[in-house]
Structure formats: structure tokens, C-alpha cells
Amino acid sequence: MRRQTWTEMDDAARRGLFDRGLADIFDDGLRASIGDLLLDVRDRGDVAVCEALAKFDGIEVEPDGLRVADDEIDSAAVSPEVDAAIDDSIEHLRAFNEQQMERFGDWSFESEPGLTVGEKITPIASAGLFTPSGKASYPSVTFQLAVPAQVAGVGTIVVVVPPVPGGSGEVDPAVLTVCRKLGIRDIFRVNGPAGIAAMGFGTERIPRVAKLMGPGSPAVTIAQVEMQRHGVSTVMLLGPTESVVVADETADPVRLAADLLIEAEHGTDSSVVLVTPSGSLANAVDAELDRQLAGLPDVRATAARAALGENGGCVLTDDVLVAADVASEYAPEHLQVAVADDAVDAVVERLVNAGEILIGQHTPFSAANFVIGCPASLPTSGFANVSSGVTASTFLKRTAIARADERALQRMTPSVVALADHEGFPAHAAALRNRPVG
């Protein structure tokens, strides 16, 4: 691991640690090229979508072939073990999100005599979900996005997934299996950024949706950001994966190294950081990482070395509470706490910015990614300090409702008129001044 000491890091070094991924995502050249692609899809629809798939993925598909046919969905198969695992994951996700929904509901109260105010909570009408395909098979992304949408009550769910690399247009059967189990039939084989544009604008064959989301490359991420300019809601940001582990000398270095490698193996743009006050633990983890890296395929080991090297590494702090503060300032997508039992509460109390907090070395990132049921599509690049993971609440909206009787309106009139006159809106004031009484 790259190793740095917190007290010796200057502002530039700290910014370099915290500002991961944003330079690639918001690269001016990438934004310009993606912006052009989005407008091309808006203007030429399915033809532009097919051209993008041929250009960037090398797969030729005619517009009539963009939609995944029912027989392809129905015939998709995975091993019995994967099939059972998908069921296990969906069950836990549904339970988590149903519990969350029980904590939402319409509400109202009488704020003064004759004036009742509150909120009505309803699902958004439609959602477009992007599942990546290229580095690996990602059925987990599909159920992590789709199950919360269904629990929230979203009426139209559209899934876009690029075809399997090197094939002739076939879609990952594991993703199709998830969709079949969830009853989702609007599935399209489309390149990532073009698929984002197609769902945002709507094309001849791909429905327009109200909200877009899904993790992916910087190109996929910037496509979602750019679509906000065209009136489509997105989730900020689901970019390259990242994780932080806060650990003290009580942590088991074998498990710690294994857990650091979970997110590190995703790609060379991933970022993984160990924050600890223990130099001896860092040494033991480094030795264990060398051993465990030797057992990974070359492509995964290369990714992990980048994630734990130039992209992340180890930060040594004075004590475990400072380590928690550093982790919270990092605002990671995934965060694990591996400290002594009597320090857990104090550490968790200080952790205010994180997509998820997993406590203890029996709660690894991979369990949360696949089965636990907590959201695993989480904000990256520091956006965990202002946003949350994808749950049922992501697909809900709140509408304020108020009802006043004559008594309440008369009581408010002087305040309304005073503010309307002050701000220069005579019709606002006249609507109350000229209102008949009784």
C-alpha cells in the first residue's frame, strides 16, 4: 500500500486523497464528446443508438433488435447456485426496503387553529436503470436498483444493459434472470452513454423515464450528469468504486487484507484506503496483501495494486478517533469499521459521511454488495457527504398539502400583505385585501 501519515500530509496531499475520480469524470473533452452523443440520440433516436453500439462496442444491432425479446428473457439460465443466490439477495433487499417504506407515509398536523399542513408521499412514474457489462457480469447491480424501485411502487422500470463483449448482441443471462424474476420486460441492449440518453429523451423503441441511475465508467457517469441539463433527474454520483476501512491494532490482518481487496479488484480507477493508528497493523496487512494478491487473476491484481497504490493506500493517524474523522472527511462509498468492541460506538458516532457503514470483520463489503439487503448502489467521489444510497426512498417524492379555513386566512393576512408589499407583488396582496369575508 502507498503509505502516508496524516499529520505530515499537506493540503495538496489531502486533496489528492479526497478528490478521487472527479478529474476523469468531469474532463472537458469527455464532457464535450458525451454531450454530442446525447444530442445525437435526441435528434436521431434509435439509429444513433445503434451506431453508438457499433462504434464503441463493436456490435451491430438493427433498431428492431434493441429490445430484448421475451423468448430471450424466458430462456436465460444461470447455475442453480447463482439462481438461489439471486433469490436470497432479492429477498433481503425487499425486506430492507419494505421496512423503510413502513417508516414513510402521508402526514399532517394543525400548525395553528384552522390551518392544517402536511405531505403526501408518492412514487415517481418511471425509472431507467443502467447495468454495466464489460469487465464482468453484474446481476447484483440490476437487483440493487430494481427491487427498491418496485417496493417504492414505480410503475415503469426500464433496464438498459450493453451486450456481452465479443458476442453478437446477446445480453448477460444473469441480468435477464434477475429481470424475469422481478417481472421486468422493458430491457434494451444498448451502449452505456447512448442508453442513458435514450432513456432520458425517449426514442422510437426505448421509453422515456423520469429518473436515471446506474454505476459505470466516467463516460456513463458524465452522461447522467449531463442529462440533468435536459430535465432528467439522476443520482449523484455512482462512479468508480471506492472503500475505506478504519481499523486498530485488534483487527485481524488476514481478514483486513481480504476486505481491502474486495473493492480494489474492480478496476484501475477504484480507490481503497486503510486508515489506522497502527503502523504494525499496516505492516502485517502489507505482507498479507502480497500473499493474497498472488492468488488473484492478473487483471484483478493489477486493478487492486492501483486502487491501493496511487489511488489510495494507507493513512496513519495519531489515534482511532482521528482515523474516523479522516474517513468521514473522505466520505467513502463503502466504509468498514474494524476496531475493538469498546471503541465501536465512539468511532461510529464520528462517522457522518459514508454511503454505508459495516461494523466488524464479519460484515465484509462483498456480503453487503450481494446479500445483506442494505443499499449497495452508493454515492462515490465524496458525494456521500450530501446524498445516500439507492433505496425505496430514491424513487419517492413528497408533495406538500395545506388547508386553511377563513379564520386562519384572516389571521395570516397581515403577514402576507406586509411581505407582498415589501417584495413588490401587488396581486399577491390584493388577493387577500379584496377577498370577501364570510
Disulfide bonds with the S-S distance in Angstrom:
none
